[in-house]
Amino acid sequence: MTTSEVHSFFDEATFTVSYLVADPKTGRAAIIDSVLDFDPASGRTSTRSADA
């Protein structure tokens, strides 16, 4: 059985938490991001935080 690592990242702008779930043995990972970055001035979303 493989143990996964879970890392959380708090975003003050959206007041949400995103998670990185990683399997160190295989090097595979998944991002769980409940909200995209949202710019209320333009009405656009982006993946800037996830890409950083």
mmCIF file of the N, C-alpha and C atoms, coordinates in Angstrom:
data_MODEL
# 
_entry.id   MODEL 
# 
loop_
_atom_site.group_PDB 
_atom_site.id 
_atom_site.type_symbol 
_atom_site.label_atom_id 
_atom_site.label_alt_id 
_atom_site.label_comp_id 
_atom_site.label_asym_id 
_atom_site.label_entity_id 
_atom_site.label_seq_id 
_atom_site.pdbx_PDB_ins_code 
_atom_site.Cartn_x 
_atom_site.Cartn_y 
_atom_site.Cartn_z 
_atom_site.occupancy 
_atom_site.B_iso_or_equiv 
_atom_site.pdbx_formal_charge 
_atom_site.auth_seq_id 
_atom_site.auth_comp_id 
_atom_site.auth_asym_id 
_atom_site.auth_atom_id 
_atom_site.pdbx_PDB_model_num 
ATOM 1   N N  . MET A 1 1  ? 0.849   -1.182 0.000   1.00 0.00 ? 1  MET A N  1 
ATOM 2   C CA . MET A 1 1  ? 0.000   0.000  0.000   1.00 0.00 ? 1  MET A CA 1 
ATOM 3   C C  . MET A 1 1  ? 0.892   1.242  0.000   1.00 0.00 ? 1  MET A C  1 
ATOM 4   N N  . THR A 1 2  ? 0.541   2.193  -0.839  1.00 0.00 ? 2  THR A N  1 
ATOM 5   C CA . THR A 1 2  ? 1.301   3.427  -0.959  1.00 0.00 ? 2  THR A CA 1 
ATOM 6   C C  . THR A 1 2  ? 0.667   4.519  -0.110  1.00 0.00 ? 2  THR A C  1 
ATOM 7   N N  . THR A 1 3  ? 1.495   5.291  0.551   1.00 0.00 ? 3  THR A N  1 
ATOM 8   C CA . THR A 1 3  ? 1.007   6.419  1.336   1.00 0.00 ? 3  THR A CA 1 
ATOM 9   C C  . THR A 1 3  ? 1.145   7.688  0.517   1.00 0.00 ? 3  THR A C  1 
ATOM 10  N N  . SER A 1 4  ? 0.048   8.431  0.407   1.00 0.00 ? 4  SER A N  1 
ATOM 11  C CA . SER A 1 4  ? 0.066   9.695  -0.333  1.00 0.00 ? 4  SER A CA 1 
ATOM 12  C C  . SER A 1 4  ? 0.369   10.845 0.609   1.00 0.00 ? 4  SER A C  1 
ATOM 13  N N  . GLU A 1 5  ? 0.941   11.896 0.040   1.00 0.00 ? 5  GLU A N  1 
ATOM 14  C CA . GLU A 1 5  ? 1.168   13.129 0.783   1.00 0.00 ? 5  GLU A CA 1 
ATOM 15  C C  . GLU A 1 5  ? 0.120   14.140 0.336   1.00 0.00 ? 5  GLU A C  1 
ATOM 16  N N  . VAL A 1 6  ? -0.451  14.866 1.290   1.00 0.00 ? 6  VAL A N  1 
ATOM 17  C CA . VAL A 1 6  ? -1.446  15.885 0.976   1.00 0.00 ? 6  VAL A CA 1 
ATOM 18  C C  . VAL A 1 6  ? -0.929  17.221 1.490   1.00 0.00 ? 6  VAL A C  1 
ATOM 19  N N  . HIS A 1 7  ? -0.849  18.196 0.587   1.00 0.00 ? 7  HIS A N  1 
ATOM 20  C CA . HIS A 1 7  ? -0.397  19.540 0.940   1.00 0.00 ? 7  HIS A CA 1 
ATOM 21  C C  . HIS A 1 7  ? -1.531  20.510 0.646   1.00 0.00 ? 7  HIS A C  1 
ATOM 22  N N  . SER A 1 8  ? -1.792  21.423 1.566   1.00 0.00 ? 8  SER A N  1 
ATOM 23  C CA . SER A 1 8  ? -2.863  22.404 1.355   1.00 0.00 ? 8  SER A CA 1 
ATOM 24  C C  . SER A 1 8  ? -2.264  23.796 1.161   1.00 0.00 ? 8  SER A C  1 
ATOM 25  N N  . PHE A 1 9  ? -2.953  24.591 0.339   1.00 0.00 ? 9  PHE A N  1 
ATOM 26  C CA . PHE A 1 9  ? -2.517  25.948 0.014   1.00 0.00 ? 9  PHE A CA 1 
ATOM 27  C C  . PHE A 1 9  ? -3.713  26.882 0.148   1.00 0.00 ? 9  PHE A C  1 
ATOM 28  N N  . PHE A 1 10 ? -3.631  27.824 1.073   1.00 0.00 ? 10 PHE A N  1 
ATOM 29  C CA . PHE A 1 10 ? -4.719  28.771 1.303   1.00 0.00 ? 10 PHE A CA 1 
ATOM 30  C C  . PHE A 1 10 ? -4.540  29.991 0.411   1.00 0.00 ? 10 PHE A C  1 
ATOM 31  N N  . ASP A 1 11 ? -5.607  30.384 -0.272  1.00 0.00 ? 11 ASP A N  1 
ATOM 32  C CA . ASP A 1 11 ? -5.583  31.567 -1.126  1.00 0.00 ? 11 ASP A CA 1 
ATOM 33  C C  . ASP A 1 11 ? -6.418  32.659 -0.471  1.00 0.00 ? 11 ASP A C  1 
ATOM 34  N N  . GLU A 1 12 ? -5.751  33.714 -0.028  1.00 0.00 ? 12 GLU A N  1 
ATOM 35  C CA . GLU A 1 12 ? -6.457  34.793 0.671   1.00 0.00 ? 12 GLU A CA 1 
ATOM 36  C C  . GLU A 1 12 ? -7.437  35.528 -0.230  1.00 0.00 ? 12 GLU A C  1 
ATOM 37  N N  . ALA A 1 13 ? -7.116  35.655 -1.516  1.00 0.00 ? 13 ALA A N  1 
ATOM 38  C CA . ALA A 1 13 ? -7.981  36.408 -2.429  1.00 0.00 ? 13 ALA A CA 1 
ATOM 39  C C  . ALA A 1 13 ? -9.355  35.767 -2.576  1.00 0.00 ? 13 ALA A C  1 
ATOM 40  N N  . THR A 1 14 ? -9.402  34.434 -2.639  1.00 0.00 ? 14 THR A N  1 
ATOM 41  C CA . THR A 1 14 ? -10.688 33.740 -2.803  1.00 0.00 ? 14 THR A CA 1 
ATOM 42  C C  . THR A 1 14 ? -11.152 33.064 -1.518  1.00 0.00 ? 14 THR A C  1 
ATOM 43  N N  . PHE A 1 15 ? -10.309 33.093 -0.487  1.00 0.00 ? 15 PHE A N  1 
ATOM 44  C CA . PHE A 1 15 ? -10.589 32.470 0.806   1.00 0.00 ? 15 PHE A CA 1 
ATOM 45  C C  . PHE A 1 15 ? -10.926 30.985 0.642   1.00 0.00 ? 15 PHE A C  1 
ATOM 46  N N  . THR A 1 16 ? -10.164 30.314 -0.231  1.00 0.00 ? 16 THR A N  1 
ATOM 47  C CA . THR A 1 16 ? -10.355 28.889 -0.476  1.00 0.00 ? 16 THR A CA 1 
ATOM 48  C C  . THR A 1 16 ? -9.043  28.145 -0.240  1.00 0.00 ? 16 THR A C  1 
ATOM 49  N N  . VAL A 1 17 ? -9.148  26.839 -0.151  1.00 0.00 ? 17 VAL A N  1 
ATOM 50  C CA . VAL A 1 17 ? -7.978  25.988 0.024   1.00 0.00 ? 17 VAL A CA 1 
ATOM 51  C C  . VAL A 1 17 ? -7.881  25.052 -1.179  1.00 0.00 ? 17 VAL A C  1 
ATOM 52  N N  . SER A 1 18 ? -6.708  24.976 -1.763  1.00 0.00 ? 18 SER A N  1 
ATOM 53  C CA . SER A 1 18 ? -6.421  24.027 -2.834  1.00 0.00 ? 18 SER A CA 1 
ATOM 54  C C  . SER A 1 18 ? -5.512  22.955 -2.257  1.00 0.00 ? 18 SER A C  1 
ATOM 55  N N  . TYR A 1 19 ? -5.551  21.777 -2.858  1.00 0.00 ? 19 TYR A N  1 
ATOM 56  C CA . TYR A 1 19 ? -4.772  20.661 -2.335  1.00 0.00 ? 19 TYR A CA 1 
ATOM 57  C C  . TYR A 1 19 ? -3.923  20.037 -3.432  1.00 0.00 ? 19 TYR A C  1 
ATOM 58  N N  . LEU A 1 20 ? -2.739  19.611 -3.047  1.00 0.00 ? 20 LEU A N  1 
ATOM 59  C CA . LEU A 1 20 ? -1.877  18.813 -3.899  1.00 0.00 ? 20 LEU A CA 1 
ATOM 60  C C  . LEU A 1 20 ? -1.765  17.448 -3.234  1.00 0.00 ? 20 LEU A C  1 
ATOM 61  N N  . VAL A 1 21 ? -2.181  16.404 -3.939  1.00 0.00 ? 21 VAL A N  1 
ATOM 62  C CA . VAL A 1 21 ? -2.087  15.041 -3.428  1.00 0.00 ? 21 VAL A CA 1 
ATOM 63  C C  . VAL A 1 21 ? -1.008  14.347 -4.253  1.00 0.00 ? 21 VAL A C  1 
ATOM 64  N N  . ALA A 1 22 ? 0.032   13.879 -3.584  1.00 0.00 ? 22 ALA A N  1 
ATOM 65  C CA . ALA A 1 22 ? 1.182   13.316 -4.299  1.00 0.00 ? 22 ALA A CA 1 
ATOM 66  C C  . ALA A 1 22 ? 1.533   11.927 -3.792  1.00 0.00 ? 22 ALA A C  1 
ATOM 67  N N  . ASP A 1 23 ? 1.981   11.097 -4.707  1.00 0.00 ? 23 ASP A N  1 
ATOM 68  C CA . ASP A 1 23 ? 2.484   9.766  -4.383  1.00 0.00 ? 23 ASP A CA 1 
ATOM 69  C C  . ASP A 1 23 ? 3.991   9.787  -4.626  1.00 0.00 ? 23 ASP A C  1 
ATOM 70  N N  . PRO A 1 24 ? 4.784   9.902  -3.556  1.00 0.00 ? 24 PRO A N  1 
ATOM 71  C CA . PRO A 1 24 ? 6.233   10.008 -3.721  1.00 0.00 ? 24 PRO A CA 1 
ATOM 72  C C  . PRO A 1 24 ? 6.863   8.788  -4.397  1.00 0.00 ? 24 PRO A C  1 
ATOM 73  N N  . LYS A 1 25 ? 6.260   7.634  -4.245  1.00 0.00 ? 25 LYS A N  1 
ATOM 74  C CA . LYS A 1 25 ? 6.828   6.415  -4.828  1.00 0.00 ? 25 LYS A CA 1 
ATOM 75  C C  . LYS A 1 25 ? 6.733   6.422  -6.356  1.00 0.00 ? 25 LYS A C  1 
ATOM 76  N N  . THR A 1 26 ? 5.604   6.883  -6.883  1.00 0.00 ? 26 THR A N  1 
ATOM 77  C CA . THR A 1 26 ? 5.407   6.878  -8.336  1.00 0.00 ? 26 THR A CA 1 
ATOM 78  C C  . THR A 1 26 ? 5.699   8.228  -8.981  1.00 0.00 ? 26 THR A C  1 
ATOM 79  N N  . GLY A 1 27 ? 5.741   9.286  -8.176  1.00 0.00 ? 27 GLY A N  1 
ATOM 80  C CA . GLY A 1 27 ? 5.947   10.626 -8.716  1.00 0.00 ? 27 GLY A CA 1 
ATOM 81  C C  . GLY A 1 27 ? 4.698   11.226 -9.333  1.00 0.00 ? 27 GLY A C  1 
ATOM 82  N N  . ARG A 1 28 ? 3.562   10.589 -9.144  1.00 0.00 ? 28 ARG A N  1 
ATOM 83  C CA . ARG A 1 28 ? 2.302   11.092 -9.694  1.00 0.00 ? 28 ARG A CA 1 
ATOM 84  C C  . ARG A 1 28 ? 1.628   12.003 -8.681  1.00 0.00 ? 28 ARG A C  1 
ATOM 85  N N  . ALA A 1 29 ? 0.847   12.957 -9.200  1.00 0.00 ? 29 ALA A N  1 
ATOM 86  C CA . ALA A 1 29 ? 0.185   13.919 -8.318  1.00 0.00 ? 29 ALA A CA 1 
ATOM 87  C C  . ALA A 1 29 ? -1.106  14.407 -8.956  1.00 0.00 ? 29 ALA A C  1 
ATOM 88  N N  . ALA A 1 30 ? -1.965  14.968 -8.121  1.00 0.00 ? 30 ALA A N  1 
ATOM 89  C CA . ALA A 1 30 ? -3.215  15.575 -8.584  1.00 0.00 ? 30 ALA A CA 1 
ATOM 90  C C  . ALA A 1 30 ? -3.435  16.863 -7.812  1.00 0.00 ? 30 ALA A C  1 
ATOM 91  N N  . ILE A 1 31 ? -4.011  17.841 -8.496  1.00 0.00 ? 31 ILE A N  1 
ATOM 92  C CA . ILE A 1 31 ? -4.362  19.109 -7.865  1.00 0.00 ? 31 ILE A CA 1 
ATOM 93  C C  . ILE A 1 31 ? -5.870  19.150 -7.698  1.00 0.00 ? 31 ILE A C  1 
ATOM 94  N N  . ILE A 1 32 ? -6.319  19.478 -6.501  1.00 0.00 ? 32 ILE A N  1 
ATOM 95  C CA . ILE A 1 32 ? -7.742  19.675 -6.232  1.00 0.00 ? 32 ILE A CA 1 
ATOM 96  C C  . ILE A 1 32 ? -7.908  21.154 -5.933  1.00 0.00 ? 32 ILE A C  1 
ATOM 97  N N  . ASP A 1 33 ? -8.531  21.856 -6.860  1.00 0.00 ? 33 ASP A N  1 
ATOM 98  C CA . ASP A 1 33 ? -8.679  23.310 -6.764  1.00 0.00 ? 33 ASP A CA 1 
ATOM 99  C C  . ASP A 1 33 ? -10.150 23.646 -6.911  1.00 0.00 ? 33 ASP A C  1 
ATOM 100 N N  . SER A 1 34 ? -10.771 24.048 -5.826  1.00 0.00 ? 34 SER A N  1 
ATOM 101 C CA . SER A 1 34 ? -12.220 24.277 -5.842  1.00 0.00 ? 34 SER A CA 1 
ATOM 102 C C  . SER A 1 34 ? -12.632 25.547 -6.572  1.00 0.00 ? 34 SER A C  1 
ATOM 103 N N  . VAL A 1 35 ? -11.730 26.493 -6.722  1.00 0.00 ? 35 VAL A N  1 
ATOM 104 C CA . VAL A 1 35 ? -12.059 27.751 -7.389  1.00 0.00 ? 35 VAL A CA 1 
ATOM 105 C C  . VAL A 1 35 ? -10.870 28.196 -8.230  1.00 0.00 ? 35 VAL A C  1 
ATOM 106 N N  . LEU A 1 36 ? -11.137 28.562 -9.467  1.00 0.00 ? 36 LEU A N  1 
ATOM 107 C CA . LEU A 1 36 ? -10.094 29.159 -10.296 1.00 0.00 ? 36 LEU A CA 1 
ATOM 108 C C  . LEU A 1 36 ? -9.823  30.570 -9.811  1.00 0.00 ? 36 LEU A C  1 
ATOM 109 N N  . ASP A 1 37 ? -8.683  31.128 -10.203 1.00 0.00 ? 37 ASP A N  1 
ATOM 110 C CA . ASP A 1 37 ? -8.430  32.543 -9.925  1.00 0.00 ? 37 ASP A CA 1 
ATOM 111 C C  . ASP A 1 37 ? -9.467  33.345 -10.699 1.00 0.00 ? 37 ASP A C  1 
ATOM 112 N N  . PHE A 1 38 ? -10.094 34.292 -10.039 1.00 0.00 ? 38 PHE A N  1 
ATOM 113 C CA . PHE A 1 38 ? -11.128 35.108 -10.680 1.00 0.00 ? 38 PHE A CA 1 
ATOM 114 C C  . PHE A 1 38 ? -10.780 36.575 -10.528 1.00 0.00 ? 38 PHE A C  1 
ATOM 115 N N  . ASP A 1 39 ? -10.797 37.298 -11.634 1.00 0.00 ? 39 ASP A N  1 
ATOM 116 C CA . ASP A 1 39 ? -10.542 38.736 -11.626 1.00 0.00 ? 39 ASP A CA 1 
ATOM 117 C C  . ASP A 1 39 ? -11.876 39.444 -11.814 1.00 0.00 ? 39 ASP A C  1 
ATOM 118 N N  . PRO A 1 40 ? -12.431 40.010 -10.726 1.00 0.00 ? 40 PRO A N  1 
ATOM 119 C CA . PRO A 1 40 ? -13.749 40.641 -10.834 1.00 0.00 ? 40 PRO A CA 1 
ATOM 120 C C  . PRO A 1 40 ? -13.769 41.844 -11.775 1.00 0.00 ? 40 PRO A C  1 
ATOM 121 N N  . ALA A 1 41 ? -12.639 42.519 -11.953 1.00 0.00 ? 41 ALA A N  1 
ATOM 122 C CA . ALA A 1 41 ? -12.600 43.689 -12.838 1.00 0.00 ? 41 ALA A CA 1 
ATOM 123 C C  . ALA A 1 41 ? -12.814 43.293 -14.302 1.00 0.00 ? 41 ALA A C  1 
ATOM 124 N N  . SER A 1 42 ? -12.222 42.174 -14.713 1.00 0.00 ? 42 SER A N  1 
ATOM 125 C CA . SER A 1 42 ? -12.349 41.744 -16.109 1.00 0.00 ? 42 SER A CA 1 
ATOM 126 C C  . SER A 1 42 ? -13.413 40.667 -16.300 1.00 0.00 ? 42 SER A C  1 
ATOM 127 N N  . GLY A 1 43 ? -13.798 40.015 -15.185 1.00 0.00 ? 43 GLY A N  1 
ATOM 128 C CA . GLY A 1 43 ? -14.750 38.909 -15.284 1.00 0.00 ? 43 GLY A CA 1 
ATOM 129 C C  . GLY A 1 43 ? -14.125 37.635 -15.829 1.00 0.00 ? 43 GLY A C  1 
ATOM 130 N N  . ARG A 1 44 ? -12.799 37.564 -15.809 1.00 0.00 ? 44 ARG A N  1 
ATOM 131 C CA . ARG A 1 44 ? -12.091 36.408 -16.363 1.00 0.00 ? 44 ARG A CA 1 
ATOM 132 C C  . ARG A 1 44 ? -11.550 35.499 -15.261 1.00 0.00 ? 44 ARG A C  1 
ATOM 133 N N  . THR A 1 45 ? -11.381 34.237 -15.618 1.00 0.00 ? 45 THR A N  1 
ATOM 134 C CA . THR A 1 45 ? -10.738 33.276 -14.730 1.00 0.00 ? 45 THR A CA 1 
ATOM 135 C C  . THR A 1 45 ? -9.391  32.892 -15.323 1.00 0.00 ? 45 THR A C  1 
ATOM 136 N N  . SER A 1 46 ? -8.522  32.362 -14.456 1.00 0.00 ? 46 SER A N  1 
ATOM 137 C CA . SER A 1 46 ? -7.223  31.873 -14.921 1.00 0.00 ? 46 SER A CA 1 
ATOM 138 C C  . SER A 1 46 ? -6.760  30.753 -14.002 1.00 0.00 ? 46 SER A C  1 
ATOM 139 N N  . THR A 1 47 ? -5.688  30.107 -14.382 1.00 0.00 ? 47 THR A N  1 
ATOM 140 C CA . THR A 1 47 ? -5.090  29.046 -13.563 1.00 0.00 ? 47 THR A CA 1 
ATOM 141 C C  . THR A 1 47 ? -3.749  29.494 -12.987 1.00 0.00 ? 47 THR A C  1 
ATOM 142 N N  . ARG A 1 48 ? -3.555  30.799 -12.836 1.00 0.00 ? 48 ARG A N  1 
ATOM 143 C CA . ARG A 1 48 ? -2.287  31.378 -12.379 1.00 0.00 ? 48 ARG A CA 1 
ATOM 144 C C  . ARG A 1 48 ? -1.781  30.729 -11.093 1.00 0.00 ? 48 ARG A C  1 
ATOM 145 N N  . SER A 1 49 ? -2.628  30.591 -10.093 1.00 0.00 ? 49 SER A N  1 
ATOM 146 C CA . SER A 1 49 ? -2.182  30.023 -8.808  1.00 0.00 ? 49 SER A CA 1 
ATOM 147 C C  . SER A 1 49 ? -1.761  28.569 -8.956  1.00 0.00 ? 49 SER A C  1 
ATOM 148 N N  . ALA A 1 50 ? -2.509  27.806 -9.734  1.00 0.00 ? 50 ALA A N  1 
ATOM 149 C CA . ALA A 1 50 ? -2.174  26.394 -9.920  1.00 0.00 ? 50 ALA A CA 1 
ATOM 150 C C  . ALA A 1 50 ? -0.893  26.231 -10.725 1.00 0.00 ? 50 ALA A C  1 
ATOM 151 N N  . ASP A 1 51 ? -0.635  27.163 -11.636 1.00 0.00 ? 51 ASP A N  1 
ATOM 152 C CA . ASP A 1 51 ? 0.560   27.088 -12.469 1.00 0.00 ? 51 ASP A CA 1 
ATOM 153 C C  . ASP A 1 51 ? 1.825   27.516 -11.735 1.00 0.00 ? 51 ASP A C  1 
ATOM 154 N N  . ALA A 1 52 ? 1.676   28.223 -10.627 1.00 0.00 ? 52 ALA A N  1 
ATOM 155 C CA . ALA A 1 52 ? 2.839   28.755 -9.903  1.00 0.00 ? 52 ALA A CA 1 
ATOM 156 C C  . ALA A 1 52 ? 3.620   27.665 -9.209  1.00 0.00 ? 52 ALA A C  1 
# 
